[in-house]
Amino acid sequence: MPNTIKIVKIKSNEAGKEINMLVVGNEVFDWGIDDKSLIQTKKMIDQRPDMRESISMSIINHFVECFSEFLGRETTLPEIVSAINKGEI
């Protein structure tokens, strides 16, 4: 039986705001980009706009790799998006 997957808003004391989290079954997939790295990435893109797509793809690929590891099986971004839309993975 597939696990349910949903996006839930969670109050983060560390971030000082509400953040979106992926929840699979009863487990929270705790993945994100820390603020310092996000600021550095934005500066890099501001200096080299031609790198935007490459940097974005790098972040997406890292997310998919980590989510695959979390699930214990290989997955793809389209599979993840489809699962979120259907509510199960």
C-alpha positions as a Markdown table, in Angstrom:
| # | Residue | x | y | z |
|---|---|---|---|---|
| 1 | Met | 0.0 | 0.0 | 0.0 |
| 2 | Pro | 1.5 | 3.4 | -1.0 |
| 3 | Asn | 2.3 | 6.0 | 1.6 |
| 4 | Thr | 0.3 | 9.2 | 1.6 |
| 5 | Ile | 2.3 | 12.3 | 0.7 |
| 6 | Lys | 1.3 | 15.9 | 1.5 |
| 7 | Ile | 2.7 | 19.3 | 2.0 |
| 8 | Val | 2.0 | 20.8 | 5.4 |
| 9 | Lys | 2.8 | 24.2 | 6.9 |
| 10 | Ile | 4.9 | 23.9 | 10.1 |
| 11 | Lys | 5.9 | 26.7 | 12.4 |
| 12 | Ser | 9.7 | 26.8 | 12.5 |
| 13 | Asn | 11.1 | 28.4 | 15.6 |
| 14 | Glu | 14.6 | 28.2 | 14.0 |
| 15 | Ala | 13.5 | 30.0 | 10.8 |
| 16 | Gly | 11.0 | 32.2 | 12.8 |
| 17 | Lys | 8.3 | 31.6 | 10.2 |
| 18 | Glu | 6.0 | 29.0 | 8.8 |
| 19 | Ile | 7.6 | 26.7 | 6.3 |
| 20 | Asn | 6.3 | 24.1 | 3.9 |
| 21 | Met | 7.3 | 20.5 | 4.7 |
| 22 | Leu | 6.8 | 17.2 | 2.8 |
| 23 | Val | 5.2 | 14.6 | 5.0 |
| 24 | Val | 5.3 | 11.0 | 3.7 |
| 25 | Gly | 3.2 | 8.7 | 5.8 |
| 26 | Asn | 4.0 | 9.9 | 9.3 |
| 27 | Glu | 7.6 | 11.0 | 8.6 |
| 28 | Val | 8.6 | 14.6 | 7.8 |
| 29 | Phe | 11.2 | 15.0 | 5.0 |
| 30 | Asp | 13.4 | 17.6 | 6.6 |
| 31 | Trp | 15.2 | 19.1 | 3.7 |
| 32 | Gly | 15.9 | 22.7 | 2.9 |
| 33 | Ile | 18.4 | 25.3 | 1.9 |
| 34 | Asp | 19.7 | 27.4 | 4.8 |
| 35 | Asp | 19.4 | 31.2 | 4.6 |
| 36 | Lys | 23.1 | 31.8 | 4.3 |
| 37 | Ser | 23.4 | 29.4 | 1.3 |
| 38 | Leu | 20.3 | 30.9 | -0.3 |
| 39 | Ile | 21.8 | 34.5 | 0.0 |
| 40 | Gln | 25.1 | 33.3 | -1.5 |
| 41 | Thr | 23.3 | 31.6 | -4.3 |
| 42 | Lys | 21.3 | 34.7 | -5.1 |
| 43 | Lys | 24.5 | 36.8 | -5.1 |
| 44 | Met | 26.1 | 34.3 | -7.5 |
| 45 | Ile | 23.1 | 34.5 | -9.9 |
| 46 | Asp | 23.1 | 38.3 | -9.7 |
| 47 | Gln | 26.7 | 38.3 | -10.8 |
| 48 | Arg | 26.3 | 35.5 | -13.4 |
| 49 | Pro | 22.7 | 35.5 | -14.6 |
| 50 | Asp | 23.7 | 32.9 | -17.2 |
| 51 | Met | 24.3 | 30.5 | -14.3 |
| 52 | Arg | 20.6 | 30.6 | -13.1 |
| 53 | Glu | 19.5 | 27.5 | -14.9 |
| 54 | Ser | 22.5 | 25.5 | -14.0 |
| 55 | Ile | 22.3 | 26.4 | -10.3 |
| 56 | Ser | 18.5 | 25.7 | -10.3 |
| 57 | Met | 19.1 | 22.3 | -11.8 |
| 58 | Ser | 21.8 | 21.6 | -9.3 |
| 59 | Ile | 19.4 | 22.4 | -6.4 |
| 60 | Ile | 16.6 | 20.3 | -8.0 |
| 61 | Asn | 18.9 | 17.3 | -8.5 |
| 62 | His | 20.2 | 17.5 | -4.9 |
| 63 | Phe | 16.6 | 17.6 | -3.7 |
| 64 | Val | 15.6 | 14.5 | -5.8 |
| 65 | Glu | 18.7 | 12.6 | -4.7 |
| 66 | Cys | 17.9 | 13.3 | -1.0 |
| 67 | Phe | 14.2 | 12.5 | -1.4 |
| 68 | Ser | 15.1 | 9.2 | -3.2 |
| 69 | Glu | 17.4 | 8.3 | -0.2 |
| 70 | Phe | 14.6 | 9.2 | 2.2 |
| 71 | Leu | 12.2 | 6.9 | 0.3 |
| 72 | Gly | 14.8 | 4.2 | 0.0 |
| 73 | Arg | 14.3 | 4.0 | -3.7 |
| 74 | Glu | 15.2 | 5.9 | -6.9 |
| 75 | Thr | 12.6 | 8.5 | -8.0 |
| 76 | Thr | 12.4 | 11.4 | -10.4 |
| 77 | Leu | 11.1 | 15.0 | -10.1 |
| 78 | Pro | 8.0 | 14.2 | -12.4 |
| 79 | Glu | 7.2 | 11.2 | -10.1 |
| 80 | Ile | 7.4 | 13.4 | -7.0 |
| 81 | Val | 5.2 | 16.1 | -8.5 |
| 82 | Ser | 2.7 | 13.5 | -9.7 |
| 83 | Ala | 2.7 | 11.9 | -6.2 |
| 84 | Ile | 2.1 | 15.2 | -4.5 |
| 85 | Asn | -0.8 | 16.0 | -6.9 |
| 86 | Lys | -2.3 | 12.5 | -6.3 |
| 87 | Gly | -1.6 | 12.5 | -2.6 |
| 88 | Glu | 0.3 | 9.2 | -2.5 |
| 89 | Ile | 3.8 | 7.9 | -3.3 |
